[in-house]
Amino acid sequence: MSARHFLSLMDCTPQELTSLIRRGIELKDLRNRGVLYEPLKNRVLGMIFEKASTRTRLSFEAGMIQLGGQAIFLSPRDTQLGRGEPIADSAIVMSRMLDAVMIRTFAHATLTEFAAHSRVPVINGLSDDRHPCQLLADMQTYLEHRGSIQGKTVTWIGDGNNMCNSYIEAAIQFDFQLRVACPEGYEPSASLLAQAGDRVTLLRDPREAVQGAHLVTTDVWASMGQEDEADERMTSFRPYQVTRELLDQAAEDVIFLHCLPAHRGEEISEDLLDDPRSCAWDQAENRLHAQKALLEMLVEPAYHHA
């Protein structure tokens, strides 16, 4: 099984990640200029969704089509990952028919087990532990608007969830300082925090965390599958709403990012996405371009087989 997978940001070297993001910017430019570029003609991406999605599905499906290939969407009703057929068996069969597989799932172990038995690249489209494709888009957005993020200060506010975990990995790989402001009991992965060492600071006070920050970001307070905890989370996270006033405490040239969907009036104030410092729409679009760069890197081009 020599296929190259992308399950977390740690699957690439810092140099590879930087060139992926630069490539994303180039592919975006090609698309904006209407240049046809189809290295993945006749290549097929299988997309397995155990969790619903708007941006992940659109960006991967459109991205494959734009690169000349195709994508097959498998909803939770269409696959029985781990229910009927063992994950390993699914991986063996699917990877004989497809050129790559993107999985959006709950348990990260589903991904690692699938990848272990797949002969084609497996991409993490989101798991309960990590969301690395979103970080490629976030890093591309920062680079486009402000240049290199190396040595800058990034503030994560809210739940120490999969996005927060991927931000910790990004701090290691892209060499920036990360401050995480979260309520007690909602901390990110302890092993990742240990791995990051002094690159990451854990704080309770969001105002303290955003002082002088160059990038501020957050996420919904209750993710899919956490609906039963929603009320309790509302109470814990209320002091962690990101507002225009909070952003005023950050650096003059701060940008705000949100991986969307956003719940206005909860983790962000009603008007925050309309603030000129918010780059959330560019960030959402960049899922397409960053993932095209990733697909181009991982999936063997058709002309290799001509």
Secondary structure, DSSP 8 states (H G I E B T S, - for coil): -----BSSGGGS-HHHHHHHHHHHHHHHHHHHTT----TTTT-EEEEEESS--SHHHHHHHHHHHHTT-EEEEE-TTT--TTTSS-HHHHHHHHHHH-SEEEEE-S-HHHHHHHHHT-SS-EEEEE-SS--HHHHHHHHHHHHHHHS--TT-EEEEES--SHHHHHHHHHHHHHT-EEEEE--TT----HHHHHHHGGGEEEES-HHHHHTT-SEEEE--SS-TT-GGGHHHHHHHHGGG-B-HHHHTTS-TT-EEEE-S---BTTTB-TTGGGSTTB-HHHHHHHHHHHHHHHHHHHS--GGGG-
